[in-house]
Amino acid sequence: MSRALSRPPVTLDVSASVAEAARRMSEELVGSVLILREGEAVGIVTREEVIALGGPALESFHCDVCGATRHLKRDARGVMCLDCRSRATPAALDDDELGGGG
């Protein structure tokens, strides 16, 4: 299973508040938090559930370029989704594609 995860899950203890879940989601730019009781997973809280429970809206939880709310990452350029990051990063030049293939 660890190969399927791109990074460790964001976790909170079962005693944490809805506001704490919202804060962690915003800080970590994730759409869900794994809930633990005594170190064992007992559930997941999603961004949609936090908002439905009256938690604070996650206004900053979107791509600064296109507004997407999935696959986000924060870097020196701000918060961007995977698609916008790939468009903002120049492709590596491959010498074989410059017409010198012989």
MMTF fields as JSON, N, C-alpha, C and O atoms, coordinates in Angstrom:
{
  "mmtfVersion": "1.0.0",
  "mmtfProducer": "UNKNOWN",
  "numBonds": 407,
  "numAtoms": 408,
  "numGroups": 102,
  "numChains": 1,
  "numModels": 1,
  "chainsPerModel": [1],
  "groupsPerChain": [102],
  "chainIdList": ["A"],
  "bondAtomList": [4, 2, 8, 6, 12, 10, 16, 14, 20, 18, 24, 22, 28, 26, 32, 30, 36, 34, 40, 38, 44, 42, 48, 46, 52, 50, 56, 54, 60, 58, 64, 62, 68, 66, 72, 70, 76, 74, 80, 78, 84, 82, 88, 86, 92, 90, 96, 94, 100, 98, 104, 102, 108, 106, 112, 110, 116, 114, 120, 118, 124, 122, 128, 126, 132, 130, 136, 134, 140, 138, 144, 142, 148, 146, 152, 150, 156, 154, 160, 158, 164, 162, 168, 166, 172, 170, 176, 174, 180, 178, 184, 182, 188, 186, 192, 190, 196, 194, 200, 198, 204, 202, 208, 206, 212, 210, 216, 214, 220, 218, 224, 222, 228, 226, 232, 230, 236, 234, 240, 238, 244, 242, 248, 246, 252, 250, 256, 254, 260, 258, 264, 262, 268, 266, 272, 270, 276, 274, 280, 278, 284, 282, 288, 286, 292, 290, 296, 294, 300, 298, 304, 302, 308, 306, 312, 310, 316, 314, 320, 318, 324, 322, 328, 326, 332, 330, 336, 334, 340, 338, 344, 342, 348, 346, 352, 350, 356, 354, 360, 358, 364, 362, 368, 366, 372, 370, 376, 374, 380, 378, 384, 382, 388, 386, 392, 390, 396, 394, 400, 398, 404, 402],
  "bondOrderList": [1, 1, 1, 1, 1, 1, 1, 1, 1, 1, 1, 1, 1, 1, 1, 1, 1, 1, 1, 1, 1, 1, 1, 1, 1, 1, 1, 1, 1, 1, 1, 1, 1, 1, 1, 1, 1, 1, 1, 1, 1, 1, 1, 1, 1, 1, 1, 1, 1, 1, 1, 1, 1, 1, 1, 1, 1, 1, 1, 1, 1, 1, 1, 1, 1, 1, 1, 1, 1, 1, 1, 1, 1, 1, 1, 1, 1, 1, 1, 1, 1, 1, 1, 1, 1, 1, 1, 1, 1, 1, 1, 1, 1, 1, 1, 1, 1, 1, 1, 1, 1],
  "groupList": [{"groupName": "MET", "atomNameList": ["N", "CA", "C", "O"], "elementList": ["N", "C", "C", "O"], "formalChargeList": [0, 0, 0, 0], "bondAtomList": [1, 0, 2, 1, 3, 2], "bondOrderList": [1, 1, 2], "singleLetterCode": "M", "chemCompType": "L-PEPTIDE LINKING"}, {"groupName": "SER", "atomNameList": ["N", "CA", "C", "O"], "elementList": ["N", "C", "C", "O"], "formalChargeList": [0, 0, 0, 0], "bondAtomList": [1, 0, 2, 1, 3, 2], "bondOrderList": [1, 1, 2], "singleLetterCode": "S", "chemCompType": "L-PEPTIDE LINKING"}, {"groupName": "ARG", "atomNameList": ["N", "CA", "C", "O"], "elementList": ["N", "C", "C", "O"], "formalChargeList": [0, 0, 0, 0], "bondAtomList": [1, 0, 2, 1, 3, 2], "bondOrderList": [1, 1, 2], "singleLetterCode": "R", "chemCompType": "L-PEPTIDE LINKING"}, {"groupName": "ALA", "atomNameList": ["N", "CA", "C", "O"], "elementList": ["N", "C", "C", "O"], "formalChargeList": [0, 0, 0, 0], "bondAtomList": [1, 0, 2, 1, 3, 2], "bondOrderList": [1, 1, 2], "singleLetterCode": "A", "chemCompType": "L-PEPTIDE LINKING"}, {"groupName": "LEU", "atomNameList": ["N", "CA", "C", "O"], "elementList": ["N", "C", "C", "O"], "formalChargeList": [0, 0, 0, 0], "bondAtomList": [1, 0, 2, 1, 3, 2], "bondOrderList": [1, 1, 2], "singleLetterCode": "L", "chemCompType": "L-PEPTIDE LINKING"}, {"groupName": "PRO", "atomNameList": ["N", "CA", "C", "O"], "elementList": ["N", "C", "C", "O"], "formalChargeList": [0, 0, 0, 0], "bondAtomList": [1, 0, 2, 1, 3, 2], "bondOrderList": [1, 1, 2], "singleLetterCode": "P", "chemCompType": "L-PEPTIDE LINKING"}, {"groupName": "VAL", "atomNameList": ["N", "CA", "C", "O"], "elementList": ["N", "C", "C", "O"], "formalChargeList": [0, 0, 0, 0], "bondAtomList": [1, 0, 2, 1, 3, 2], "bondOrderList": [1, 1, 2], "singleLetterCode": "V", "chemCompType": "L-PEPTIDE LINKING"}, {"groupName": "THR", "atomNameList": ["N", "CA", "C", "O"], "elementList": ["N", "C", "C", "O"], "formalChargeList": [0, 0, 0, 0], "bondAtomList": [1, 0, 2, 1, 3, 2], "bondOrderList": [1, 1, 2], "singleLetterCode": "T", "chemCompType": "L-PEPTIDE LINKING"}, {"groupName": "ASP", "atomNameList": ["N", "CA", "C", "O"], "elementList": ["N", "C", "C", "O"], "formalChargeList": [0, 0, 0, 0], "bondAtomList": [1, 0, 2, 1, 3, 2], "bondOrderList": [1, 1, 2], "singleLetterCode": "D", "chemCompType": "L-PEPTIDE LINKING"}, {"groupName": "GLU", "atomNameList": ["N", "CA", "C", "O"], "elementList": ["N", "C", "C", "O"], "formalChargeList": [0, 0, 0, 0], "bondAtomList": [1, 0, 2, 1, 3, 2], "bondOrderList": [1, 1, 2], "singleLetterCode": "E", "chemCompType": "L-PEPTIDE LINKING"}, {"groupName": "GLY", "atomNameList": ["N", "CA", "C", "O"], "elementList": ["N", "C", "C", "O"], "formalChargeList": [0, 0, 0, 0], "bondAtomList": [1, 0, 2, 1, 3, 2], "bondOrderList": [1, 1, 2], "singleLetterCode": "G", "chemCompType": "PEPTIDE LINKING"}, {"groupName": "ILE", "atomNameList": ["N", "CA", "C", "O"], "elementList": ["N", "C", "C", "O"], "formalChargeList": [0, 0, 0, 0], "bondAtomList": [1, 0, 2, 1, 3, 2], "bondOrderList": [1, 1, 2], "singleLetterCode": "I", "chemCompType": "L-PEPTIDE LINKING"}, {"groupName": "PHE", "atomNameList": ["N", "CA", "C", "O"], "elementList": ["N", "C", "C", "O"], "formalChargeList": [0, 0, 0, 0], "bondAtomList": [1, 0, 2, 1, 3, 2], "bondOrderList": [1, 1, 2], "singleLetterCode": "F", "chemCompType": "L-PEPTIDE LINKING"}, {"groupName": "HIS", "atomNameList": ["N", "CA", "C", "O"], "elementList": ["N", "C", "C", "O"], "formalChargeList": [0, 0, 0, 0], "bondAtomList": [1, 0, 2, 1, 3, 2], "bondOrderList": [1, 1, 2], "singleLetterCode": "H", "chemCompType": "L-PEPTIDE LINKING"}, {"groupName": "CYS", "atomNameList": ["N", "CA", "C", "O"], "elementList": ["N", "C", "C", "O"], "formalChargeList": [0, 0, 0, 0], "bondAtomList": [1, 0, 2, 1, 3, 2], "bondOrderList": [1, 1, 2], "singleLetterCode": "C", "chemCompType": "L-PEPTIDE LINKING"}, {"groupName": "LYS", "atomNameList": ["N", "CA", "C", "O"], "elementList": ["N", "C", "C", "O"], "formalChargeList": [0, 0, 0, 0], "bondAtomList": [1, 0, 2, 1, 3, 2], "bondOrderList": [1, 1, 2], "singleLetterCode": "K", "chemCompType": "L-PEPTIDE LINKING"}],
  "groupTypeList": [0, 1, 2, 3, 4, 1, 2, 5, 5, 6, 7, 4, 8, 6, 1, 3, 1, 6, 3, 9, 3, 3, 2, 2, 0, 1, 9, 9, 4, 6, 10, 1, 6, 4, 11, 4, 2, 9, 10, 9, 3, 6, 10, 11, 6, 7, 2, 9, 9, 6, 11, 3, 4, 10, 10, 5, 3, 4, 9, 1, 12, 13, 14, 8, 6, 14, 10, 3, 7, 2, 13, 4, 15, 2, 8, 3, 2, 10, 6, 0, 14, 4, 8, 14, 2, 1, 2, 3, 7, 5, 3, 3, 4, 8, 8, 8, 9, 4, 10, 10, 10, 10],
  "groupIdList": [1, 2, 3, 4, 5, 6, 7, 8, 9, 10, 11, 12, 13, 14, 15, 16, 17, 18, 19, 20, 21, 22, 23, 24, 25, 26, 27, 28, 29, 30, 31, 32, 33, 34, 35, 36, 37, 38, 39, 40, 41, 42, 43, 44, 45, 46, 47, 48, 49, 50, 51, 52, 53, 54, 55, 56, 57, 58, 59, 60, 61, 62, 63, 64, 65, 66, 67, 68, 69, 70, 71, 72, 73, 74, 75, 76, 77, 78, 79, 80, 81, 82, 83, 84, 85, 86, 87, 88, 89, 90, 91, 92, 93, 94, 95, 96, 97, 98, 99, 100, 101, 102],
  "secStructList": [7, 6, 6, 6, 7, 1, 1, 7, 7, 7, 3, 3, 3, 6, 6, 7, 7, 2, 2, 2, 2, 2, 2, 2, 2, 2, 2, 2, 6, 7, 1, 3, 3, 3, 3, 3, 3, 6, 6, 3, 3, 3, 3, 3, 3, 3, 2, 2, 2, 2, 2, 2, 6, 6, 7, 7, 7, 7, 6, 6, 7, 1, 7, 6, 6, 6, 7, 7, 7, 1, 1, 3, 3, 3, 3, 6, 6, 3, 3, 3, 3, 2, 2, 2, 2, 2, 2, 2, 1, 7, 7, 7, 7, 7, 4, 4, 4, 4, 6, 7, 7, 7],
  "xCoordList": [0.822, 0.0, 0.852, 0.439, 2.007, 2.828, 3.23, 3.474, 3.306, 3.651, 2.528, 2.782, 1.302, 0.178, 0.104, -0.51, 0.709, 0.67, 1.833, 2.975, 1.527, 2.592, 3.293, 4.419, 2.645, 3.237, 2.459, 1.358, 3.014, 2.289, 0.952, 0.84, -0.053, -1.36, -1.305, -0.513, -2.147, -2.309, -3.251, -4.328, -2.858, -3.656, -4.013, -3.328, -5.092, -5.531, -6.09, -6.596, -5.999, -6.606, -8.113, -8.603, -8.839, -10.295, -10.851, -11.994, -10.074, -10.529, -10.38, -10.822, -9.781, -9.56, -10.895, -11.876, -10.905, -12.121, -12.237, -11.28, -13.423, -13.659, -12.76, -12.219, -12.6, -11.735, -10.287, -9.595, -9.824, -8.468, -8.333, -7.308, -9.334, -9.308, -9.22, -8.437, -10.016, -9.985, -8.617, -8.094, -8.043, -6.735, -5.675, -4.868, -5.672, -4.672, -4.842, -3.853, -6.082, -6.315, -5.775, -5.158, -6.001, -5.504, -3.984, -3.358, -3.392, -1.933, -1.265, -0.274, -1.81, -1.196, -1.702, -1.2, -2.697, -3.303, -3.799, -3.486, -4.578, -5.169, -6.687, -7.218, -7.372, -8.827, -9.434, -10.655, -8.568, -9.085, -8.017, -6.825, -8.475, -7.593, -7.967, -9.143, -6.967, -7.173, -7.327, -6.484, -8.383, -8.662, -8.168, -8.488, -7.379, -6.785, -7.32, -7.588, -7.471, -7.773, -6.689, -6.58, -5.897, -4.79, -3.89, -3.452, -3.621, -2.721, -3.324, -2.645, -4.581, -5.255, -6.244, -6.972, -6.265, -7.195, -8.629, -8.952, -9.489, -10.904, -11.839, -13.051, -11.29, -12.146, -11.39, -10.187, -12.131, -11.596, -12.584, -13.796, -12.071, -12.898, -12.476, -11.29, -13.453, -13.159, -13.453, -14.141, -12.916, -13.148, -14.644, -15.119, -15.387, -16.824, -17.547, -18.484, -17.107, -17.724, -17.427, -18.298, -16.22, -15.86, -16.774, -17.291, -16.971, -17.831, -19.276, -19.956, -19.762, -21.136, -21.365, -22.476, -20.323, -20.436, -20.316, -20.3, -20.234, -20.163, -18.753, -18.544, -17.788, -16.396, -16.079, -16.867, -14.943, -14.585, -14.402, -13.88, -14.837, -14.629, -13.136, -12.39, -12.713, -11.294, -11.025, -10.71, -11.155, -11.03, -9.685, -9.607, -8.62, -7.292, -7.0, -5.881, -7.979, -7.787, -8.115, -9.03, -7.347, -7.548, -6.277, -5.418, -6.172, -5.042, -5.117, -6.165, -4.009, -3.966, -4.174, -4.571, -3.911, -3.995, -5.382, -6.013, -5.861, -7.114, -8.275, -9.417, -7.996, -9.058, -9.354, -10.251, -8.622, -8.847, -8.647, -7.902, -9.314, -9.206, -8.565, -8.592, -7.995, -7.365, -5.919, -5.54, -5.122, -3.71, -2.935, -2.233, -3.068, -2.428, -1.075, -0.819, -0.216, 1.093, 1.481, 1.262, 2.06, 2.518, 4.019, 4.756, 4.474, 5.904, 6.154, 5.274, 7.336, 7.699, 6.768, 6.63, 6.131, 5.222, 3.818, 2.998, 3.521, 2.19, 1.595, 2.323, 0.268, -0.438, -0.894, -1.613, -0.466, -0.863, -1.225, -0.701, -2.137, -2.515, -1.468, -0.597, -1.566, -0.621, -0.567, 0.519, -1.722, -1.745, -1.052, -0.245, -1.353, -0.742, 0.753, 1.538, 1.152, 2.587, 3.308, 4.404, 2.706, 3.379, 3.469, 4.451, 2.468, 2.525, 3.513, 4.083, 3.725, 4.626, 6.079, 6.972, 6.333, 7.694, 8.125, 7.487, 9.192, 9.62, 10.042, 10.659, 9.7, 10.082, 11.595, 12.21, 12.175, 13.612, 13.903, 13.155, 14.987, 15.379, 16.051, 16.879, 15.694, 16.285, 17.084, 16.51, 18.406, 19.274, 18.821, 18.982, 18.254, 17.816, 16.663, 16.426, 15.951, 14.818, 15.205, 14.335, 16.476, 16.896, 17.337, 17.944, 17.047, 17.34, 18.73, 19.126, 19.479, 20.834, 20.951, 22.029, 19.868, 19.844, 20.607, 20.621, 21.23, 22.109, 21.435, 22.083],
  "yCoordList": [-1.202, 0.0, 1.247, 2.249, 1.245, 2.443, 2.944, 4.138, 2.04, 2.483, 3.306, 4.102, 3.14, 3.884, 5.297, 6.172, 5.527, 6.84, 7.692, 7.236, 8.937, 9.822, 10.475, 10.953, 10.503, 11.021, 10.447, 9.929, 10.529, 9.98, 10.694, 11.888, 9.977, 10.62, 11.637, 11.507, 12.635, 13.615, 12.989, 12.519, 12.978, 12.305, 13.257, 14.249, 12.929, 13.621, 12.597, 11.552, 12.898, 12.054, 12.242, 13.305, 11.222, 11.246, 12.388, 12.802, 12.886, 13.964, 15.353, 16.335, 15.464, 16.764, 17.383, 16.679, 18.694, 19.423, 19.519, 19.259, 19.897, 20.13, 21.266, 21.204, 22.305, 23.424, 22.968, 23.442, 22.054, 21.526, 20.725, 20.822, 19.951, 19.199, 20.161, 19.938, 21.228, 22.224, 22.896, 23.114, 23.221, 23.875, 22.966, 23.415, 21.703, 20.761, 20.55, 20.481, 20.448, 20.285, 21.476, 21.305, 22.68, 23.882, 23.943, 24.265, 23.639, 23.671, 22.665, 22.977, 21.468, 20.37, 20.243, 19.42, 21.06, 21.024, 19.626, 19.088, 19.06, 17.751, 17.85, 18.781, 16.899, 16.889, 16.028, 15.966, 15.349, 14.508, 14.301, 14.491, 13.906, 13.633, 12.265, 11.971, 11.444, 10.134, 10.31, 10.943, 9.764, 9.904, 8.651, 7.524, 8.877, 7.788, 7.768, 8.813, 6.569, 6.373, 5.437, 4.29, 5.94, 5.166, 4.588, 3.44, 5.409, 5.007, 4.15, 3.845, 3.754, 2.922, 3.769, 4.586, 3.57, 4.301, 3.888, 2.701, 4.888, 4.603, 5.336, 5.12, 6.204, 6.924, 7.96, 8.16, 8.612, 9.673, 10.825, 10.614, 12.036, 13.239, 13.957, 14.204, 14.29, 14.961, 16.458, 16.921, 17.191, 18.641, 18.932, 19.853, 18.163, 18.383, 18.169, 18.898, 17.162, 16.909, 18.039, 18.424, 18.574, 19.694, 20.878, 21.498, 21.188, 22.321, 22.034, 22.918, 20.806, 20.438, 20.492, 20.775, 20.225, 20.264, 21.681, 21.875, 22.661, 24.049, 24.512, 25.557, 23.732, 24.138, 25.308, 25.644, 25.925, 27.078, 26.658, 25.581, 27.517, 27.249, 27.279, 28.025, 26.488, 26.405, 27.24, 26.702, 28.566, 29.458, 29.329, 29.426, 29.11, 29.051, 27.686, 27.429, 26.829, 25.461, 25.347, 24.626, 26.075, 26.018, 26.456, 27.119, 26.082, 26.468, 27.966, 28.482, 28.665, 30.107, 30.47, 31.594, 29.533, 29.808, 29.497, 30.357, 28.258, 27.844, 27.618, 27.466, 27.595, 27.397, 25.944, 25.678, 25.001, 23.58, 23.313, 24.028, 22.285, 21.955, 20.594, 20.097, 19.989, 18.669, 18.715, 19.532, 17.812, 17.654, 18.958, 19.39, 19.576, 20.859, 20.7, 19.731, 21.669, 21.716, 23.173, 23.998, 23.479, 24.838, 24.888, 24.032, 25.889, 26.106, 27.612, 28.403, 28.011, 29.431, 30.24, 31.451, 29.572, 30.259, 30.398, 31.109, 29.742, 29.776, 28.385, 27.395, 28.304, 27.022, 26.739, 27.535, 25.587, 25.219, 23.742, 22.915, 23.436, 22.045, 21.389, 22.06, 20.101, 19.329, 19.833, 19.985, 20.092, 20.552, 21.902, 22.074, 22.849, 24.178, 24.124, 24.834, 23.283, 23.133, 22.582, 23.037, 21.598, 21.01, 22.016, 22.015, 22.868, 23.894, 24.999, 25.618, 25.258, 26.327, 25.898, 26.743, 24.596, 24.077, 23.727, 22.897, 24.34, 24.032, 22.57, 21.999, 21.986, 20.604, 20.534, 21.476, 19.43, 19.228, 19.071, 18.416, 19.671, 19.535, 18.194, 17.764, 17.549, 16.266, 16.489, 16.823, 16.307, 16.569, 15.839, 16.356, 14.639, 13.865, 14.547, 14.254, 15.434, 16.089, 17.4, 18.096, 17.75, 19.014, 18.875, 19.795, 17.763, 17.589, 17.047, 17.005, 16.636, 16.162, 14.655, 14.124, 13.96, 12.516, 11.737, 10.51, 12.33, 11.629, 10.925, 10.298],
  "zCoordList": [0.0, 0.0, 0.0, -0.583, 0.613, 0.691, -0.69, -0.864, -1.686, -3.038, -3.65, -4.553, -3.189, -3.735, -3.171, -3.782, -2.036, -1.409, -1.899, -1.948, -2.263, -2.703, -1.525, -1.661, -0.378, 0.85, 2.017, 1.831, 3.216, 4.372, 4.566, 4.285, 5.041, 5.247, 6.378, 7.311, 6.28, 7.352, 8.36, 7.994, 9.625, 10.647, 11.782, 12.03, 12.453, 13.664, 14.631, 14.22, 15.909, 16.919, 16.886, 16.506, 17.279, 17.28, 18.147, 17.954, 19.076, 19.958, 19.328, 19.924, 18.161, 17.511, 17.086, 16.846, 17.002, 16.612, 15.093, 14.364, 14.634, 13.215, 12.73, 11.626, 13.557, 13.188, 13.015, 12.114, 13.866, 13.741, 12.444, 11.769, 12.092, 10.833, 9.651, 8.728, 9.674, 8.601, 8.52, 7.427, 9.664, 9.698, 9.087, 8.273, 9.469, 8.951, 7.445, 6.715, 6.98, 5.547, 4.774, 3.723, 5.283, 4.617, 4.646, 3.636, 5.779, 5.897, 4.972, 4.312, 4.928, 4.184, 2.747, 1.981, 2.381, 1.051, 0.686, -0.376, 1.598, 1.364, 1.46, 2.065, 0.868, 0.883, 1.96, 2.103, 2.736, 3.81, 4.872, 4.629, 6.057, 7.186, 7.745, 7.959, 7.976, 8.569, 10.079, 10.714, 10.655, 12.079, 12.81, 12.431, 13.869, 14.642, 16.067, 16.659, 16.603, 18.028, 18.55, 18.116, 19.479, 20.048, 18.952, 19.032, 17.922, 16.854, 15.759, 14.779, 15.897, 14.9, 14.095, 14.659, 12.79, 11.929, 12.229, 12.265, 12.446, 12.718, 11.762, 11.799, 10.902, 9.971, 9.176, 9.347, 8.299, 7.46, 7.487, 7.429, 7.575, 7.472, 6.201, 5.983, 5.361, 4.094, 4.189, 5.099, 3.23, 3.141, 3.085, 3.75, 2.302, 2.164, 3.493, 3.818, 4.262, 5.57, 6.544, 7.324, 6.513, 7.397, 7.122, 8.051, 5.858, 5.493, 5.886, 6.407, 5.644, 6.006, 7.509, 7.955, 8.296, 9.753, 10.311, 11.527, 9.428, 9.884, 10.17, 10.787, 9.721, 9.893, 8.988, 8.104, 9.199, 8.372, 6.92, 6.632, 6.016, 4.594, 4.306, 4.94, 3.374, 3.053, 1.8, 0.738, 1.94, 0.786, 0.102, -1.123, 0.865, 0.278, -0.331, -0.774, -0.355, -0.806, -2.295, -2.693, -3.104, -4.548, -5.269, -4.688, -6.525, -7.361, -7.613, -8.0, -7.395, -7.621, -9.086, -9.392, -9.996, -11.43, -11.986, -12.601, -11.768, -12.415, -11.452, -11.887, -10.14, -9.166, -8.82, -8.02, -9.403, -9.108, -7.617, -6.947, -7.107, -5.685, -5.443, -4.318, -6.467, -6.32, -6.79, -7.629, -6.223, -6.6, -6.44, -7.354, -5.278, -5.017, -4.357, -3.643, -4.611, -3.974, -3.801, -4.688, -2.647, -2.367, -2.606, -2.118, -3.356, -3.531, -3.608, -3.267, -4.048, -4.092, -4.994, -4.82, -5.956, -6.878, -6.322, -6.904, -5.219, -4.635, -4.588, -4.518, -4.628, -4.621, -6.038, -6.642, -6.568, -7.925, -7.993, -7.246, -8.91, -9.15, -10.045, -10.6, -10.173, -10.982, -12.42, -12.979, -13.024, -14.417, -14.583, -15.496, -13.72, -13.834, -13.535, -14.165, -12.573, -12.296, -13.508, -13.835, -14.186, -15.346, -16.492, -17.235, -16.644, -17.698, -17.345, -18.243, -16.067, -15.638, -15.617, -15.542, -15.681, -15.64, -17.054, -17.702, -17.543, -18.913, -19.051, -18.153, -20.18, -20.454, -20.647, -21.145, -20.255, -20.451, -21.929, -22.655, -22.369, -23.767, -23.982, -23.179, -25.053, -25.418, -26.698, -27.734, -26.638, -27.776, -29.021, -30.126, -28.871, -30.03, -30.762, -31.934, -30.107, -30.746, -31.415, -31.939, -31.411, -31.997, -33.451, -33.999, -34.07, -35.48, -35.774, -36.939, -34.773, -35.006, -34.978, -34.712, -35.245, -35.106, -36.162, -36.07, -37.136, -38.06, -39.11, -39.948]
}
